Amino acid sequence: MDIPGTGRPGTDIPDFGVPPRLAARMSMAEQYEYLRGRLVSRRTLVTAGAVAGGALVSGCARTARSGSPAPATSAVRGAAVVPFGRHLAFGADPRTQMRISWQVPSAVKKPFVRIGTRPDQLGTRAAAEIRHLHTPGVRGVRPVVEQYYVHAALTGLAPGTTYYYGVGHDGWDPATPGHRATITPFRTAPASPERFVFTAFGDQGVSRAGKASDNALLKQNPAFHLHAGDICYADGNGAGKTSDGYDAREWDRFLTQNDPVARSVPWMVTTGNHDMEAWYSPDGYGGQYARFALPDNGFDPHGSPGVYAFTYGNVGFVALDANDVSYEIPANLGYSGGRQTTWLEQKLKELRAAKDVDFVVVFFHHCAYSTSAHASDGGVRAAWLPLFTRYQVDLVINGHNHVYERTDAVKGGGVGRAVPVGGSTDPTRDGTVYVTAGGGGRDLYGFPSGVRDSYEGHVTRHGAVHSFHWAEGQHNVAETVEWSRVRYTGFSFLRVEAEAGAAPRLKVSALAQSGARIDHFEIRRGG
């Protein structure tokens, strides 16, 4: 037999993977069932229930996956267990709800959050719950990994208020003198719309560049950050297969890297192809459930944790899981049975009817329009673009391609209105602007041969670009496009400033890690 993920022959090493030729013909759910059967038959090698991974939930988020509950006690004294990897996320109502998450290196007793409106008065104590994630090992390839993620759901907060919090457990209290340096602020959304800034990128990973992206966006003082998927790259292949190379410990490194920003800036993530981790659940999302506590208002409490919506100020945000519709990487193609798309239509209709919502921003991983390495996904176009058109979505943010690329306003598959650097557009008339913001830190891609970068201060002659899109059956179809307006091969992120009032607008900028602006344009409605 072969050692899974290496291609090297093995001898007495147990085969925990689906044979590659078989895996190529199987969905992620089919691979999971095959794998679970093999593991259960080897109970002497893997503890019962370990492969499901999922966890002990007491109401903090959606219904948990089946799996190993967290041990009730720890073999390590609580005083010796130091929390790390803090990360925030809004609940469904950012004005009154916040999810606080963190990690501990071993099981602890009675985890909690202390919170107050002053750093020296953390009088309120809220209980938290532990989600234990067990990753089976493969002898000679990867070790068994036990991870413990802790989550607290805060509700009833006051809008537009700065709170201070500290995380702890029996033996570790953030209110004690030795731990007060860990106390951190966050701010809830305002009660009524006002000016705010958010940032966005995808495809980050663990690296010097990934950390530099964190540092750069923190300087923008964002109210929150959108992460368009491919968060950590613990799954290095991203094909959604059990034969993918995988190291669960990369998440420890990622959450440590991001703690300085995600502990105070809500980190609103969605799901990329590298976030399908086949070991934990039939759809590969058990790991994401364990690590993140996101709004639980998506299409299904058992669906992707990266599908949800929230409204902040005068902007409605919708996060989607494009693995469900991707023709390029079909491991989870059609897993929702169309329910996600039905939910999307209902949510867009609801947001467009909301009197306080001026703009709608949708973010997901796979690109609707891009000319870089992965190009455009025809599955995304077929399933969702008619809805974006019908409900006049203002801005779509993707990752997947590790570059910055921005379209003109796209309508009916072509250019509805040219939007040069510094230009403006009206989605009620012109169509939707699509931004690929995949320069979050992972190794960069490029553009087709002969296609030059064109960005603020370095605008080149605009012309057609020869590219392709993915069709059903993992076929690619050549296309020549006019909509590729701005291209930048470098680490970068989006900065969006939303303004309410009599003349609401979105002021969209793209910034290099240095802070230099590489693109900007405005979105106004009905102006």
Disulfide bonds with the S-S distance in Angstrom:
none
